[in-house]
Amino acid sequence: MKENKKEKLIPVVVRISQKNKSKIKELAEKQDKTEADLIREGIERIININMYKNDLDYISNRIKESISIDLKKFYKSQRKMQAKLLRTEVINTYFNNEMLEKLLGE
């Protein structure tokens, strides 16, 4: 709020519900601030969020793409491991049958 004290403040009227007004009053009391300061901070936060929303969307999309590529590699390696395991199990079953035939003479 120190920045705002240097700037000229312009009054703005905003209509809000009584419920929101009481929430703002409670928050202001808890934080030892005035309701006006709390509302100003909220407006500044929303403005900052909206200004950088496109950048955040771009960054989050890049992260999602990176995770997706890594997951594809992981799934591919898991499929290879499952295929090797299946081949090993088939070979073991075949050898077990061969050994039982030799032991039991069937």
C-alpha positions as CSV (number, residue, x, y, z in Angstrom):
1,M,0.0,0.0,0.0
2,K,3.0,2.3,0.2
3,E,3.0,2.7,-3.6
4,N,-0.6,3.9,-3.4
5,K,0.2,6.7,-1.0
6,K,2.5,8.2,-3.6
7,E,-0.2,7.9,-6.3
8,K,-3.4,9.9,-6.4
9,L,-6.3,7.6,-5.3
10,I,-9.6,7.9,-7.2
11,P,-12.8,6.9,-5.4
12,V,-14.7,4.0,-7.0
13,V,-18.1,2.7,-5.9
14,V,-18.6,-1.1,-5.9
15,R,-21.8,-2.8,-4.9
16,I,-21.3,-6.1,-3.1
17,S,-23.6,-8.4,-1.1
18,Q,-24.0,-7.9,2.6
19,K,-22.5,-11.4,3.1
20,N,-19.3,-10.4,1.2
21,K,-19.2,-7.1,3.1
22,S,-19.3,-8.9,6.4
23,K,-16.5,-11.3,5.2
24,I,-14.4,-8.3,4.3
25,K,-15.0,-6.7,7.6
26,E,-14.0,-9.9,9.5
27,L,-10.8,-10.3,7.4
28,A,-9.9,-6.7,7.9
29,E,-10.3,-7.1,11.7
30,K,-8.2,-10.2,11.7
31,Q,-5.4,-8.7,9.6
32,D,-5.5,-5.3,11.4
33,K,-6.2,-3.5,8.2
34,T,-9.0,-1.2,7.0
35,E,-11.7,-2.6,4.7
36,A,-10.6,-0.2,2.0
37,D,-7.0,-1.5,2.2
38,L,-8.2,-5.1,2.0
39,I,-10.4,-4.3,-1.0
40,R,-7.5,-2.4,-2.7
41,E,-5.2,-5.4,-2.2
42,G,-7.8,-7.8,-3.6
43,I,-8.2,-5.6,-6.7
44,E,-4.4,-5.4,-7.2
45,R,-4.1,-9.2,-6.9
46,I,-6.9,-9.8,-9.5
47,I,-5.3,-7.3,-11.9
48,N,-1.9,-9.0,-11.5
49,I,-3.3,-12.4,-12.0
50,N,-5.2,-11.4,-15.1
51,M,-2.2,-9.6,-16.5
52,Y,0.0,-12.7,-16.2
53,K,-2.7,-15.3,-17.0
54,N,-1.5,-15.9,-20.6
55,D,2.0,-16.4,-19.4
56,L,0.8,-18.8,-16.7
57,D,-1.3,-20.7,-19.3
58,Y,1.7,-21.0,-21.6
59,I,4.0,-22.2,-18.8
60,S,1.4,-24.8,-17.5
61,N,0.9,-26.1,-21.1
62,R,4.7,-26.5,-21.5
63,I,4.9,-28.4,-18.2
64,K,1.9,-30.6,-19.3
65,E,3.6,-31.4,-22.6
66,S,6.8,-32.3,-20.8
67,I,5.0,-34.6,-18.4
68,S,3.1,-36.2,-21.3
69,I,6.3,-37.0,-23.2
70,D,7.9,-38.5,-20.1
71,L,4.8,-40.6,-19.4
72,K,4.8,-41.9,-23.0
73,K,8.4,-43.0,-22.5
74,F,7.5,-44.6,-19.2
75,Y,4.5,-46.5,-20.6
76,K,6.6,-47.7,-23.6
77,S,9.2,-49.1,-21.2
78,Q,6.5,-50.7,-19.1
79,R,5.0,-52.4,-22.1
80,K,8.4,-53.8,-23.1
81,M,8.9,-55.1,-19.6
82,Q,5.5,-56.8,-19.6
83,A,6.3,-58.4,-23.0
84,K,9.6,-59.8,-21.7
85,L,7.9,-61.0,-18.6
86,L,5.2,-62.8,-20.6
87,R,7.8,-64.4,-22.9
88,T,9.7,-65.6,-19.8
89,E,6.5,-67.0,-18.2
90,V,5.7,-68.9,-21.5
91,I,9.2,-70.4,-21.6
92,N,9.0,-71.4,-18.0
93,T,5.7,-73.0,-18.5
94,Y,7.0,-74.9,-21.5
95,F,10.1,-76.1,-19.6
96,N,8.0,-77.1,-16.6
97,N,5.8,-79.2,-18.8
98,E,8.8,-80.8,-20.4
99,M,10.4,-81.6,-17.1
100,L,7.1,-83.1,-15.7
101,E,6.8,-85.3,-18.8
102,K,10.3,-86.6,-18.3
103,L,9.8,-87.2,-14.6
104,L,6.4,-88.7,-14.8
105,G,7.1,-90.5,-18.1
106,E,4.0,-89.3,-19.8
